[in-house]
Amino acid sequence: MNQRFSTAIQLSFLIVILFTLIVVGLFYVYTGGIAPLLAAKLYVIIGQIALFFVAFFIIQLRIENFILTKVRELYKDLLPTGIPLNEDSLQKDVISITNSLQRFAKESKLEIELLKDKENYRREFIGNLAHELKTPLFTVQSYIYTLLEENIKDKKIRKKYLEKAANGIDRLNFIINDLDLITQFETGVTNLDIEHFDIKVLINDIVELLEIQSEKKGINLVSNFDDSTPIIVAADTERITQVITNLVINSFKYGVKNGTTEIEISPLNEQKILVRVIDNGKGIAEEHLPRLFERFYRVEKTRNRNEGGSGLGLAIVKHIIEAHNEKIFVESSPNVGSEFSFTLTRV
Ligand code: ADP
């Protein structure tokens, strides 16, 4: 038996049986027994059986139609406009409707979970943002109010307080600029200015520029490749400079005294190269690696504000690399060091 309309068949069968019993019952009451019925001619009995089946099929068809109309209304109401409504299967197959609805329910569940994750992420982001802004704001506020409310005569102290307040403002500015840049990347406002340039020259320029900073930190910064053959890549020079600078500065911030930061280039395949920034610093435990590129994510819960980072450096790096349709990787071991690497396309 076709399983699709088993409910309709059962229901119509019940109705027809009930109806037959009522007719036989009435016949019994009015004629005083069923003997006249049993004595009826054969064609009357066949006629009655035929009537039974005709009634059964008519009722079954009506019930099927009724169910289909109701299900179709439900189907149209429930399914989002994106999911096509297959008229053919709708009329022929209630099971296909059930399957579609089950699939829809599953997809909706996934979507709800995704929305919940996003909501948690948003909440965490706003919390982090408030936290990041509060500290420099509090610094500025306390120095300015001290200067306003206490009659400080010493010029030197006044200057010192103003400098501290100015530092706080610089820091606020720094965080807001970084946030602005990330927002531009996320909304796709930032356009890349793709040029062809020698990545080796760019890396050597960055190493030269960061020399004083590396000396101050007691870290030996070296580019580890042979300069003789250029490697021409297609990328936005300014943005890639920012990526390498952010990674190198991080290797200073989270490096160890007398440590080393090396920048290397490895060929990946004919088209791609890998730029690697390798340090022998503090390293990062494995559990932090999946979230490292999130905005404001910091490994140390005390948050490395002393180092002056906005907590957005790696998020910016990731956005820049992804805007180039390239990939970024990280490998790290605590107390051994870290390697941040990204791909670039050769010309
Ligand atoms: P910030 O340095 O401003 O805190 P980043 O987004 O640049 O923010 O880095 C996020 C976190 O990743 C840092 O707080 C630090 O804990 C970790 N990190 C980044 N680079 C390194 C590195 N080279 N070695 C060890 N830890 C690192």
Residues whose N, C-alpha, C, O or C-beta is under 5 A from the ligand:
A	BS01	ADP	N250 S251 Y254 G281 K282 G283 I284 L292 Y297 R298 V299 E300 N304 G309 S310 G311 L312 G313 L314 A315 S338
